[in-house]
């Protein structure tokens, strides 16, 4: 087992201390730093971005080739950690706990952790486990100074964590799995924009992800967490079905076909889609087709009739009706408005 000791005063310092042990090189573009590593100890990358409102994004996309323990001294740098495992798993314990008391951070689980000043956090990463971990770190004093975002409306316990700017207490919340967070974090990782626009887009998505963590915690302590009979494995299947639909929106999907494809009953499919996407299966298919149609109108020279058939509809009049109901403008008017702006 390899131990990495981190006593840095920032996220950048943390990554550089990890780099000293596992190797690799750090590159920077527009304030986005990426540690790329391919060594005996690890393969993959760690990236981080620091925003000026007290928030840092830290993302692992890495496989360690030996068991790794990261010992983090919270004396100088002690943010609130909003952690989500998109892929893989890891473990955490506070310094005052025995190693046997470490808690597993599972795939798709929302976790909120902060240590007390002068305390220690220990992260455990097993060799051979492909990790995709998203961590949003909040520096409390700076966040409260920069963001007038009504943190007093949060659940009392979490509110106290935000206002504990002297870091006198520990806090740990291990939530249920949350696949909506998985979709949002996946979208963040797939961002194709470049330069300052990319950083601004990521910043907006980071704020959304942070809000989703907080909302889940708030609902959990108020006993408002969504109830479901579905197992974690079944929800993962539902998510895979939604991805399949997104890849080919024009296909003639039916509940019978999707049920056979997934191995889930129609009732479970409907329950899963309502839980993850607040839509029935049919409503979800219609939604993604309309989003695809809007993208085609924006980015291609196809006429409306061509778009209708490309996305899997057979009736132009029906398409126009539901498009206007959703976006408050007809497809033709939307296309004309884009053409007018382009020629102005």
N, C-alpha and C positions, 0 to 999 in steps of 0.2 A: 504494500500500500504506500502511496505517495501522499505526503502532507504538504499543502500549500498554505503558508501563513500570510494573511492579509491584514495589514494595519494602515492602509492608505486612507487619505482624507477625501477621496472622490471616487467616482466610478471609473474614470480614466486610470487613476492610480491602482485601483483594484485589478483592472485588466492587465496593466503592465506588470504587476506582481505575479499574476498567473502566467504571463508570457515568460517571465524569468525562469519558470520551472518547466513549462511544456514546450517552449520555443515558439517559432513563427515570427512573422513580420506584421507590423501594423501600418495600414494605409488610411489616408484621410481624404475625403472629398466633401466639400460643403458642410463641414461639421459632423459628418458621419464617419466614424472610425471603425475599421474592420481588422481584427486580428486573424490572419490566415495561418493555419498550422498544419503541417504534415510531418509528424515526427514519430519517434518510438512511443511517445506517451499519448499522442492525440492526433486525430484527423478531423478537420472541419474549420469552423470559424466562430468567433465571438464578436459581435458588433455592439456599439453603443453610441447614443446621441444624447447630448446634454442640452436641455431647453432652459430658457432664462426665467421660467416661472417655478423653479424649484423641483423640476421633474427630470428624471433620466430614464431613457430606454436602454435596457441591457438584454441582448438576445443571444442564446447559445444555439448553435447548429453544429453539434460536435459529437464525436465518439471517442471516449477515453480508452486507451489500451492497457491501462492498469487501474486498480481501484484508487480513487482520488478522494482525499478529505481536504476541504477548504476550511481553515480556522479563521474566522473573521472577528477581529477585535473592534468592538463598537465604541471605543473611547473617543476616536476622532471623527468617524463618519458613521452615522447611525440613522439611516432613512427608514421609512416604512416601506416594506417590500410587498408588492402585489404580484404574485407569482402564478404562472400558468404553464403546465406541461402539455404542449401540443403533441409531443411524441416522447415516449420513454417514461422514466420515473427517476426520482432521487429521494433523499432522506434529509431531515433536519432535526436538530436538537439545540436547546439553549445550553450555555456553558455550565449552568448549575444542575443539569440533568445528567443521569448516567447514560453511557452509550447505548445500553439496552433499551432506553426510553425514547430513542429517536423515532420520529414519525415519518411515514412514507407519504411523499407528495406524488399522487397517482396521475396518470394521463387523464386529461380533460378536467382536472380538479382546480378550483379557484382557491388560492391560499393567501392569507394576509399575515405578515409576520413583522414584528419589530422588537428589538432588544432594549434593555435599559442601558443607560450610559455606563461605560466601563465593563459591560457584559460581553459575552462571546456568543456567536452563532457558529454552528458547525453544519456544513453541507457535505453530504456523502454521495458520491457518484460511482456506480459500478462499472467495471470494465466491460466493453463490448456492447453497451446499451446505447443505441442511437438516441441522442437527446435533441429535442427542439423545445427550448424553454424561453418563455417571454417573461421578463421582470420589469415592472415599472416601479421606480424608486422615487419616493417623495421626501424631499428635505423640508421638514415641517415649517420652520420659521420663514423660509423664503417662499414656500407655497402659500402660506396664509397672508403674507405681505403682498404677493403679486396677484393672487386670485381671489376676487370678491365673489365667491361662488356658494355662499350660504351653507358652509359646512355645519353650521349649527342645526340645520334641518336633518342631519344624519342621525342614525341611531345613537343614543347617548354614549354607549361604550366606544364606538368608533370615533365619535366626536371628541371624546376625552383623549384618544390616541393622537388625533390631529393637534390638539391643543397642548399635549404633553411635550412642549418644546424644550424642556430641560431633560427629557429622556429618563424619567424616573421609574418607568414601568415597562414590563414586557407585555406583549400582546400576540396572540396566535389564534387564527381562525382557519380551520380546514373545512371548506365547503363541499357541497355535492358537486358532481360533474356537471359541466355547463358547456354544451356543444355550440351554443350561440357565440360564446367567447372563442371557441375553436374557429368558427367561420370568420369572425372579425380579425383574429390574429393571423389566420391564413391569408386573408386579403391584404393585410399590412405587409406580410412577407413577400407577396407577389407584386407589389407596387412596381410599375415599370417606368414611372416618370423620373426625370433627372434634375440635377441642380437644386436651386432654391425651391422650385415648385414641389419637388419630391420631399424635401424636409418639411415644408408647410403641410403637405398632405399627410405625412407620417405623424406630425404633431397633432393634427385633428383626430386621427384614428387612435392615437395614444390616449387622448382625452376621452374618447368614446369607450375604449377598453377599461380605463380606470373607472368610469361611471358604471360600467356593467359589473365590475368587481364589487363596488360599493352597494349597488342596488341589490345584488344577490345576497350580500351579507345582511343588509337592512331587512329584506324579506324573510331571511332565515330566522333572525332573532324575533321577528314579529309573527312567526309561524305562518307566513304567507308564501312559502316556497311552493312552486307548482308540484302537485302530486301526480305520480304516474305509476302504472303497474309494469312499465317496461324495464327490462334489465339494461345495464350499461352497454352490453354487447348488442342488444337490439336497437338501442338508440344510435350506435355506431353504424349499424346496417341502414337505418333510416337516412342518416347523413350521407352514406355512400350512394343511396338511391337518388337523393337530391342532387348530388354531384353528377351522376349519370344523366339526369334530365338536363342539367345545365350544359353538358357537353354536346347534346343534340336535342334542341328544343323542338325541332320539327317532327320528331318521331311520333307516331300515333300511340300514345300511352293510354293504358287502361288500368283500372284497379286490379283486375284479374291478372294482367300481364306483370304488373309491378309486384303483386303478391307472390306470384310464382317465381319471379326473378330474385326476390329477397328472402323467400322462405318464411315471411311473416304473414299473419292473417291480415285481411283487409282492415279489420278493426284496429289492430296494432299499428298498421301503417298510418291510418288516420290519426290515431292518438299521438304517434311520434311526430307527424308533420304539424299538428296543432301545438304540440309542446315546443318544438324547435323553431317553427316558422310562423306560428299563430295563423296558420291557414290549413284548410283541407288539402288533400292531394290535388284535386282539380283546381282549386284556387291558386295553389303554388305553381302549377303548370301554366295557368293563364297569366300569372304575374311575371314569370321569367320570359314567356313569349313576348309579352308587351314591352318588357325592358329590352329584349333583343331587338324588337321592331324599332324602338326609339333609337337604339344605337345604329341600326341600318340606315334610318332616315338621316341621321347626323353624318354618317361616315361613308355612305355609298351613293352612287348615281341611280340606284334601282328606283323604279316607280312604285307606287303604293301597292298595286296589284302583284307585282313581283315579290315584294316584301311579305305580303299576306301569305302567299304559298310557300315562301322560303321558311317561314317560322311555323308552318304546320296548320294554318287555318284554311278553310275551304270557302268561306263567305267573306267577301270584302265588306259588306254592309254590317255584319256582326262584328268584325274586327274594328271598324270605324266607331261603332257604338260603344264598345267596351274601352277602346283607347280614349275616347272623349270622356267617358265616365271616370277614368283613372287620372287623366292628366288635365282635364278641363279645357281641352283643345282638340279639334279633329286632327287626324294624321295629315290631311292635305294642308290645313292651316299651319300646322307645326312645320311642315316641309317648306311652305312659302315663307314663313317667318325666318327660317334659317337662310334661305336664298336671298331674302331682302337684306339681312344683316351682312351676308358675304359680299354683296354688290355695293353696299354703302361706302 
